[in-house]
Amino acid sequence: MSATAQSLAALRSAGALLNARGLSALTSGSLRAFSSSSAAGSAQPTESAAPPKIVVFGGRGFVGSNVCQQAQNAGYSVLGLSRAGTPPLATGRWVDGVAWARGNALEPQSYLHHLEGADAVISCVGGFGSSEEQLRVNGAANVALIETARAVGVPRFVFVSAHIPNVPGIEALIGGYIRGKAAAEEALRTHYPGSGVALRPGVIYGDRAISTNVTLHLGLLFKPLELLLQKMGPEAAAKMAAVPLVGAAFVPPLPVETVARAAVRAAVDPRVAAGVIDVWDLEKAALHMEQAERAERAARK
Ligand SMILES: NC(=O)c1ccc[n+]([C@@H]2O[C@H](COP(=O)([O-])OP(=O)(O)OC[C@H]3O[C@@H](n4cnc5c(N)ncnc54)[C@H](OP(=O)(O)O)[C@@H]3O)[C@@H](O)[C@H]2O)c1
């Protein structure tokens, strides 16, 4: 079998891993902006129709700026909102292709007008701090966004939630974070029962700009662990992850690009079913994306 045929066979078998909830749609067309494989009814851009409008809350943040970048590269109309309203520290031509505006999730009046005509909202709002702050930023802020988007008729909503590892006593450490995420997921279920998607990644790695001249390359730390867990296989790793305390070490870290692409795909493609996409399915999507990229590179040779 040629290298290309082997790569394509690997790609097909990885695709078969993705479950019937439409998860393969998370990765389809991710390599090209205008995929010819789009399903009927999909909100993917076509050359004649106006591209879908996606509003990204937390667009200046680590995950949010990657979501904006992926969505802009895919040809969507992207509006990145944050409390400051300024572009992120990240640089690149894509930054100029995104519209940046001010919006505080807790103050619907500050962003109501920005939701007009939006096809989807992606919320990357979250964070740590005191217990009350964790509850406010992960819970109340996202609940307000979900309720407001529903009230003005935005059809789809994607929320970047989090996988909570099986560590005894974690509730005492980050109880506000956990309860906040749960409250936001509950609001999503209530207000977007048919078109709300919550992603639950574990640790997310990538290049994280912390000032204009300092970027943390988190991949150096987490990529080796991800590769090790991929070798072990998602099913075996998932079993180990259920073991209290040590299990946390078996939750795969994910590249920020994977989470961002999955969020964008869930926002525009109705084949991605409503509900929770957990870290294990995201990991399978990451494998699928890597294999697709390898197959495409091999096919180009
Ligand atoms: N990084 C990880 O390893 C990881 C893992 C699992 C899950 N997650 C989840 O992924 C999401 C994004 O994480 P991240 O690492 O990208 O965090 P981040 O860089 O700190 O970004 C969080 C964003 O939330 C925004 N925000 C906070 N309060 C807001 C409000 N009231 N209104 C509007 N925006 C508000 C901030 O915007 P401004 O301050 O610019 O206004 C910031 O851009 C979070 O929900 C996090 O829990 C992250």
The ligand as an ORCA input file, in Angstrom:
! r2SCAN-3c Opt
* xyz 0 1
  N      -6.790     27.498     28.905
  C      -7.109     26.272     29.274
  O      -6.233     25.390     29.497
  C      -8.564     25.888     29.400
  C      -8.900     24.539     29.660
  C     -10.244     24.169     29.752
  C     -11.238     25.125     29.588
  N     -10.893     26.431     29.355
  C     -11.974     27.396     29.204
  O     -11.827     28.079     27.977
  C     -12.318     29.420     28.105
  C     -11.245     30.384     27.614
  O     -10.071     30.202     28.396
  P      -8.739     31.016     28.104
  O      -7.618     30.177     28.549
  O      -8.786     31.541     26.726
  O      -8.896     32.211     29.131
  P      -8.477     33.750     28.962
  O      -7.324     33.891     28.037
  O      -8.332     34.285     30.343
  O      -9.751     34.381     28.279
  C     -10.940     34.553     28.998
  C     -11.695     35.675     28.376
  O     -12.891     35.899     29.136
  C     -13.213     37.246     28.935
  N     -14.148     37.762     29.949
  C     -14.091     37.612     31.280
  N     -15.145     38.221     31.847
  C     -15.873     38.759     30.839
  C     -17.074     39.505     30.778
  N     -17.774     39.840     31.870
  N     -17.525     39.890     29.561
  C     -16.837     39.585     28.432
  N     -15.707     38.873     28.432
  C     -15.220     38.479     29.617
  C     -11.889     37.977     29.002
  O     -12.033     39.097     28.199
  P     -11.448     40.547     28.562
  O     -10.711     40.436     29.879
  O     -10.530     40.840     27.415
  O     -12.647     41.388     28.592
  C     -10.935     36.970     28.363
  O     -10.661     37.302     27.021
  C     -12.649     29.613     29.587
  O     -14.032     29.437     29.753
  C     -11.888     28.493     30.269
  O     -12.530     28.079     31.452
  C      -9.585     26.841     29.251
*
